[in-house]
Amino acid sequence: MSKTLIVAWREFRHTAMTKAFLIGAIIMPLLMMGLFIVVMPLMMEANTTPMTGTVAIIAPDDVIQEFQDRIHSKENPNAELIEQLPDIVKQDPLASSMLNQTGSNTTNIILQPANFADLEHLKEEVRDGDLAALIVVPNSLLEDQTEEMDDRLEVLIPSSFSPNHTDLLSSAVAKSVVDVRLRRLGHEPSAMLSMVRRPRVAATRLAHDGGEKADNEAARRIIPMAFMMLLWIATFTSGNYLLTTTIEEKGNKVMEVLLSAVSPLQLLGGKILGQAGVSLIMLLMYGGAAIAGLITFALLDLVPISHLLYLVAYFTMAYFMIASIMAAVGSAVTELRDAQSLIGPIMIILIIPLALWPVLSEHPNGIVATVSSFTPPLIPFVMILRITASTETIAAWQIIMSMVIGFSAVLGMIWGCARIFRIGVLMQGKPPSFMQLLRWIRLG
Amino acid sequence: MTAAVEIRGVSKSFGETKAVIDLDLDVPTGSLCGFLGPNGAGKSTTIRMLMSIIHADSGNVQVLGTSALKAKDRIGYLPEERGVYRKMKVGGFVEYIGKLKGVRRSILRKRIDDWLERVELPNIRNRRCEELSKGMQQKVQFLAAIIHEPELIILDEPFSGLDPVNARVIGRIIDELHQQGRTILFSTHVLPQAEQICDRIIMIDEGKKVLDGTVSSIQSQFDPRVIRIEPVDKNCDLSKIVGATLIENTNKSDHLLMRLDDQIDATEVLRKIVLATPVRGIEIVKPTLDEVFIEQVARRRGTKAADQVREEMSHV
């Protein structure tokens, strides 16, 4: 086995086959996902206890009757809202669970009509816990509302009252008031509701080649971000490992022993290759989880296979760019805190695609997106976002050009990094400045 | 005898600092050669060039008959700055270095167990390096340097930080390796240590070679021609001895020192002294490497620099 591969295997083994990696990079994210998908809905279900007790209400009789009917209705009060949501949200188990839970009409209350004269006495009963709540609906709220009025619908509750129950009462009584207004004007509320219900929109993009393609808002916004974040997480996590292991080797003085057996280039190559394996595992794990999710909700057609192939190509580009930067910085310093001063400016540049995500996603063929997709080291992050966000196929010449510029930049960065690495690994003491690093590249 | 190390006209600078200047030296095959000099003399830079960790600006470095780079796997190296992977197990660490030096895993397994026994560290193969004491870690590092059975072994301050018992264990193994015919380059700034175990000495100062030869040849080359006498009667009169002059005894010890005149046979003077007064002991003084080195510094850099070096050496 060549020395580079021996170094690579050790680097991989002592990063990926450790408890810290298994817990931090694999088990914890899986647990988090499990928490959101399985445990959270269960917990919410457990927390949603039916509202019980007596609620006093000072309101016109027709409002009281409407309110009575509404709180004892089995219909989800949020049904109207849910209907307007995109399919992708409704199909999500967590979102649907939350919507159904928050809107569940599980009340077991007794309504007690009351008079305004008893208001202060009723407030005392609420304070003492004898009443679950007190609702006051001024008559003025049922009159013509064309002018702004000062009167408010009041829901008075004890200090320890559940926020969910407060929302439930407030929403139900407010809707009851609207329904009564409509009835007083001679309209049937359900008929009016159906009249004002917004129709669902199906946007279809007509391509130049004559084809038609349904416009999926969720796919256009979420999936590009997911692709870019996947590259970020996979490359920066392993890049960070590369940084820390290099600093560790310098810090615990094992570097000179290693360099007595391998050349700096063999060491650098082995470390980058080993961490490439770690990065690939993360990409496969998170990417695989995302694809499994898409398969579960029958949304796999949102991600064409060509996008996955581009992901692999731009992942390779991104990884070697980040890895070479991290290895160079790691070799130049002896402590992690010294690395921060060198990594900071680089991170500011690399965070640009994240900051520009809304612009790039909205205008994937705009001037900002096009220029930044030819600018190393932004290329892989911007280009994968453009490819997945664009509703039109990105011109082949742009993809080819980004690959040529990107991989040329990778070669250049590895070359420069190797020259810094050769000098940096033997340096101790004060960390170098950027100008010194440039000098090392020239001398190395 | 062929040279295991041949350095010809090698120079190396770091920016404005000249670490090694036009250095020529040979280390004969099979020798146990002390590579001496004060801190900053250029020893570590020279060793790093031998290990092809850094490259000379000019000149030629040949190791074991080939370039330093090609000979890398045939050299064992214990650097002055010791280091292990703290989280790695002892067996794993030594095996990793051995594999990097080209030894097969199947061979290494048995060899590591054997060597752990020999350095008196049995049953630590599966312990993490961070669990070991500093002295134990140092022995593990020594093991990693020789596990591939190198022809040339370069040891940079191998005894620093070791207690006398462990130093004796390492010293015994160095001696065994030397007896097996391996060439050992032993770098130190503790000159008496080198004087004890080395058969050859190379001394450098400010990047230049100042001495090169066997210990005995250096001692005869720098013979101070002084006789040390321990008389029974401290008030005896030796001023009438022909061919030697009494040196003022400033440290008020029990012995006297007499410097031999030029061209005078030392044995003749010894005989005259013994006839002149009864003595408890009498010997021809041999120079220590410390004294030789200080004299060299004084010649090249003046007495002030020599005094400074003497001061540094007194703290070792």
Interface residues (C-beta under 8 A of the other chain):
Chain A: M1 K3 I6 V7 R10 H14 E248 E249 N252 K253 V254 M255 E256 V257 L258 L259 S260 A261 V262 S263 L426
Chain B: R48 M51 S52 I53 I54 L69 K72 D73 I75 Y77 P79 E81 R82 G83 V84 Y85 R86 K87 M88 Y96 I97 K99 L100 K101 Q141 A144 A145
